[in-house]
């Protein structure tokens, strides 16, 4: 399976037993639970960076 690398944003590989994520491009490697936490934190940061440019918000 494929996953998005949180470091270089290229395609990383999720192993068949869904326990490890490894990027062949930048050598990022972590277990799946840590990967989910990293990606969750990135999504939260992206959402908090979005500030509508409208009066009254």
C-alpha positions as CSV (number, residue, x, y, z in Angstrom):
1,X,0.0,0.0,0.0
2,X,1.0,3.6,-0.5
3,X,1.1,6.4,2.0
4,X,2.2,10.0,1.8
5,X,5.6,10.7,3.4
6,X,5.3,13.4,6.0
7,X,8.9,14.6,5.4
8,X,9.3,14.8,1.6
9,X,5.6,14.4,0.7
10,X,6.4,11.8,-1.9
11,X,4.9,8.3,-2.0
12,X,6.0,6.1,1.0
13,X,5.3,2.4,1.4
14,X,3.0,0.9,4.0
15,X,3.9,-2.7,4.6
16,X,1.4,-5.5,4.1
17,X,0.8,-6.1,7.8
18,X,0.1,-2.3,8.3
19,X,2.8,-1.9,11.0
20,X,5.5,0.2,9.3
21,X,5.8,3.1,6.9
22,X,9.0,3.7,5.0
23,X,9.9,6.3,2.4
24,X,12.4,5.1,-0.2
25,X,13.1,8.8,-1.2
26,X,14.2,10.3,2.1
27,X,14.6,7.2,4.3
28,X,11.8,8.3,6.7
29,X,10.7,5.3,8.7
30,X,8.2,4.9,11.6
31,X,5.6,2.5,12.9
32,X,2.1,3.0,11.7
33,X,0.7,4.4,14.9
34,X,3.3,7.1,15.0
35,X,2.7,7.8,11.4
36,X,-1.0,8.4,12.1
37,X,-0.2,10.8,14.9
38,X,2.2,12.7,12.6
39,X,-0.4,13.0,9.9
40,X,-3.1,13.9,12.4
41,X,-0.9,16.7,13.7
42,X,-0.2,18.0,10.2
43,X,-3.9,18.1,9.4
44,X,-4.7,20.0,12.6
45,X,-1.9,22.5,11.8
46,X,-3.3,23.0,8.3
47,X,-6.8,23.6,9.7
48,X,-5.6,26.1,12.3
49,X,-3.6,28.0,9.6
50,X,-6.7,28.6,7.6
51,X,-8.1,31.9,8.5
52,X,-10.9,33.2,6.3
53,X,-10.3,36.7,5.1
54,X,-13.8,38.0,5.8
55,X,-15.0,40.7,8.2
56,X,-16.9,39.4,11.2
57,X,-15.2,36.1,11.4
